[in-house]
Amino acid sequence: MSSPIPDPIAAGIAAGWNVIDGASVAADRTIEADVVIIGSGAGGGVSAEILALAGLKVVIVEEGALKSSKDFKMREADAYPALYQESAARKTRDKAINILQGRTVGGSTTVNWTSSFRTPKPTLDYWQKNFGLASYTPALLAPWFDMMEARLSVGDWQAPPNENNDLLKRGAARLGIATGAIRRNVKGCWNLGYCGMGCPTNAKQSMLVTTIPSALSHGATLVTHARAQRLVFKGDAVDSLLCEAMDASGLAASGRVLTLRAKHFIVAGGAINSPALLLRSRAPNPHGLLGRRTFLHPTVISAGIFAQRVDGYAGAPQTIYSDHFLETGPVDGPIGYKLEAPPLHPLLLSTTMAGYGQAHTDTMRQFPHVQAVLALLRDGFHADAPGGSVGLTREGAALLDYPISEFLWDGVRRAMLSMAEIQFAAGAASVQPVHELAERYTSWDAAKKGIGALPMREHITRIVSAHVMGGCTMSDDERRGVVGANGRYHGVRNLSVHDGSLFPTAIGANPQLSIYAVTARLASDLARELTGKPAPRVA
Ligand SMILES: Cc1cc2nc3c(=O)[nH]c(=O)nc-3n(C[C@H](O)[C@H](O)[C@H](O)COP(=O)(O)OP(=O)(O)OC[C@H]3O[C@@H](n4cnc5c(N)ncnc54)[C@H](O)[C@@H]3O)c2cc1C
């Protein structure tokens, strides 16, 4: 029986899209284009559509596979190895922080949780003051936000929040803490709650179902299972890109090499991977900035156990937020944090929760009653939160070193306190901050004392991230930035960076919409420069 859900990928391939699966390439091969884009995620997808619509011959290179809704079975065990970097177990050098990033056509947008925020004004003000980014004002970016919100159907979420989110709202309200509703990039969402495993109904307006299909319908070529290994420089320009074709498992190189030649190259492999590619390529780095200032929104979690069922796996994830703890201090003061309620699924929860043996089993038995709040710490605005730096392993793979300062630990403790207080106010029977030495506190008083006394250290305090930003800082001043305000790599004529690695600090909000708007502007400027004509609008 055929599925009632249309499959835009199968339809596109049947209609003649140019898709080359690197795993099926039998001999070394050279491909020519006007523009080569490395990565098909937020920045790569947006750039591909705009440049293809401008009439340029675009080739998109993606390390991951091309999947479609029919492959998304709402099963964590299948999704994480197939769709994420390092099977969703990417870690910082000391293994203290677990990092989620996508590795599939659509990049992290294929697996993300759809929360859509414009770049907060205090973040843009900080960029202007400290990185000279005068054209990054709310007013000058507004048309690009408008365009990308329309293109990706960003809008208010009409269904009521699930209990996981509503408890955040109710608990905060009882304490007089303001919350807001999160806008989402969805169209006809079934309210399932499995966004992190790929949307099985094509409702999420990720790059997989929007910009990449549009680029392909306008003549772009997509090369999947192809890992950009090295840019080859000639003088002050990139001459070519060497890619390793991957085998069908997607885990190992097949031995075939793809050489891509183009007038212009756009690096959009996402933070961590983009600086790593540029480091492997020995791109100019006169001030040692490449890979530095990589930000994570280091994220800590608090689990509340409620008498009623919460069923945090069901229903749209992250529909309520609070910026109270970002707004109560200056952007460059003690670190602030944004609160949200993440989706809960058994594999992610069991590998994130503290404890082992019987205690862990007991927690997992309570799974339907667990409610989670997370705090995204806004790194990058203070000398003691300078982010991490990307380096390379001996084999040339990306590795992020992210030391956690006392300044950050102070924020972690305050965040754990705020979350526990909200959960008790919402009626939690007990609260367990995700920390190996935390107890399951049964009152706010006990939690206050307990959390106040917890040692804050790597490995015993669980820290995660799904928001990797920075590493190719934007600034027209070469002593402060790797690329200019226009995304062009300093000192290289035909190289741009169009992804989350551009940001000089963390965003202080979920980053996807910032990447869409910023890269839409950069790609439109580039299209105009390469064609001599104004770039087409995509919405
Ligand atoms: C689980 C999860 C939930 C999230 N939820 C939200 C949310 O609700 N709201 C929000 O705003 N943000 C969310 N994010 C973050 C958001 O999706 C990312 O910030 C955004 O997609 C990053 O865009 P990017 O272009 O920088 O990179 P990505 O979207 O990650 O794309 C990079 C692509 O480049 C490919 N690539 C990398 N290196 C190479 C190479 N050498 N050769 C070939 N290809 C390469 C990768 O495989 C990947 O497909 C979430 C992320 C995750 C993982």
The ligand as an SDF file (V2000), in Angstrom:
LIG
                    3D

 53 58  0  0  0  0  0  0  0  0999 V2000
   18.6650   17.9850   18.0260 C   0  0  0  0  0  0  0  0  0  0  0  0
   18.7550   19.4310   17.6480 C   0  0  0  0  0  0  0  0  0  0  0  0
   17.7270   20.2950   17.9900 C   0  0  0  0  0  0  0  0  0  0  0  0
   17.8070   21.6420   17.6500 C   0  0  0  0  0  0  0  0  0  0  0  0
   16.7360   22.4360   17.8800 N   0  0  0  0  0  0  0  0  0  0  0  0
   16.7510   23.7270   17.4360 C   0  0  0  0  0  0  0  0  0  0  0  0
   15.5900   24.5420   17.5320 C   0  0  0  0  0  0  0  0  0  0  0  0
   14.5350   24.1030   17.9850 O   0  0  0  0  0  0  0  0  0  0  0  0
   15.6820   25.8260   17.1020 N   0  0  0  0  0  0  0  0  0  0  0  0
   16.8400   26.3450   16.5950 C   0  0  0  0  0  0  0  0  0  0  0  0
   16.8780   27.5280   16.2800 O   0  0  0  0  0  0  0  0  0  0  0  0
   17.9380   25.5800   16.4710 N   0  0  0  0  0  0  0  0  0  0  0  0
   17.9070   24.2790   16.8410 C   0  0  0  0  0  0  0  0  0  0  0  0
   18.9980   23.4910   16.6480 N   0  0  0  0  0  0  0  0  0  0  0  0
   20.1960   24.0900   16.0550 C   0  0  0  0  0  0  0  0  0  0  0  0
   20.0710   24.4140   14.5710 C   0  0  0  0  0  0  0  0  0  0  0  0
   19.4430   23.3710   13.8740 O   0  0  0  0  0  0  0  0  0  0  0  0
   21.4770   24.6760   14.0470 C   0  0  0  0  0  0  0  0  0  0  0  0
   22.0010   25.7800   14.7520 O   0  0  0  0  0  0  0  0  0  0  0  0
   21.5510   24.9790   12.5630 C   0  0  0  0  0  0  0  0  0  0  0  0
   20.9420   23.9870   11.7780 O   0  0  0  0  0  0  0  0  0  0  0  0
   23.0200   25.1000   12.1680 C   0  0  0  0  0  0  0  0  0  0  0  0
   23.0980   25.4270   10.8140 O   0  0  0  0  0  0  0  0  0  0  0  0
   24.4760   25.3330   10.0400 P   0  0  0  0  0  0  0  0  0  0  0  0
   24.2350   25.7110    8.6420 O   0  0  0  0  0  0  0  0  0  0  0  0
   25.4930   26.0640   10.8120 O   0  0  0  0  0  0  0  0  0  0  0  0
   24.8890   23.7720   10.1370 O   0  0  0  0  0  0  0  0  0  0  0  0
   24.0530   22.4530    9.9920 P   0  0  0  0  0  0  0  0  0  0  0  0
   22.6030   22.7240    9.8490 O   0  0  0  0  0  0  0  0  0  0  0  0
   24.4600   21.5590   11.0910 O   0  0  0  0  0  0  0  0  0  0  0  0
   24.5450   21.8420    8.6010 O   0  0  0  0  0  0  0  0  0  0  0  0
   25.8780   21.4870    8.3380 C   0  0  0  0  0  0  0  0  0  0  0  0
   25.9010   20.3630    7.3100 C   0  0  0  0  0  0  0  0  0  0  0  0
   27.2120   20.2900    6.7480 O   0  0  0  0  0  0  0  0  0  0  0  0
   27.5880   18.9410    6.6090 C   0  0  0  0  0  0  0  0  0  0  0  0
   29.0500   18.8840    6.6490 N   0  0  0  0  0  0  0  0  0  0  0  0
   29.8490   19.2320    7.6800 C   0  0  0  0  0  0  0  0  0  0  0  0
   31.1320   19.0750    7.3510 N   0  0  0  0  0  0  0  0  0  0  0  0
   31.1550   18.6000    6.0870 C   0  0  0  0  0  0  0  0  0  0  0  0
   32.2030   18.2300    5.2090 C   0  0  0  0  0  0  0  0  0  0  0  0
   33.4920   18.3190    5.5580 N   0  0  0  0  0  0  0  0  0  0  0  0
   31.8710   17.7700    3.9770 N   0  0  0  0  0  0  0  0  0  0  0  0
   30.5660   17.6770    3.6000 C   0  0  0  0  0  0  0  0  0  0  0  0
   29.5380   18.0070    4.4010 N   0  0  0  0  0  0  0  0  0  0  0  0
   29.8260   18.4820    5.6340 C   0  0  0  0  0  0  0  0  0  0  0  0
   26.9600   18.2650    7.8090 C   0  0  0  0  0  0  0  0  0  0  0  0
   26.8340   16.8630    7.5940 O   0  0  0  0  0  0  0  0  0  0  0  0
   25.6200   18.9870    7.9080 C   0  0  0  0  0  0  0  0  0  0  0  0
   24.6360   18.3300    7.1520 O   0  0  0  0  0  0  0  0  0  0  0  0
   18.9550   22.1370   16.9810 C   0  0  0  0  0  0  0  0  0  0  0  0
   19.9760   21.2690   16.6360 C   0  0  0  0  0  0  0  0  0  0  0  0
   19.8950   19.9230   16.9510 C   0  0  0  0  0  0  0  0  0  0  0  0
   20.9980   19.0050   16.5530 C   0  0  0  0  0  0  0  0  0  0  0  0
  1  2  1  0
  2  3  1  0
  2 52  2  0
  3  4  2  0
  4  5  1  0
  4 50  1  0
  5  6  2  0
  6  7  1  0
  6 13  1  0
  7  8  2  0
  7  9  1  0
  9 10  1  0
 10 11  2  0
 10 12  1  0
 12 13  2  0
 13 14  1  0
 14 15  1  0
 14 50  1  0
 15 16  1  0
 16 17  1  0
 16 18  1  0
 18 19  1  0
 18 20  1  0
 20 21  1  0
 20 22  1  0
 22 23  1  0
 23 24  1  0
 24 25  2  0
 24 26  1  0
 24 27  1  0
 27 28  1  0
 28 29  2  0
 28 30  1  0
 28 31  1  0
 31 32  1  0
 32 33  1  0
 33 34  1  0
 33 48  1  0
 34 35  1  0
 35 36  1  0
 35 46  1  0
 36 37  1  0
 36 45  1  0
 37 38  2  0
 38 39  1  0
 39 40  1  0
 39 45  2  0
 40 41  1  0
 40 42  2  0
 42 43  1  0
 43 44  2  0
 44 45  1  0
 46 47  1  0
 46 48  1  0
 48 49  1  0
 50 51  2  0
 51 52  1  0
 52 53  1  0
M  END
$$$$
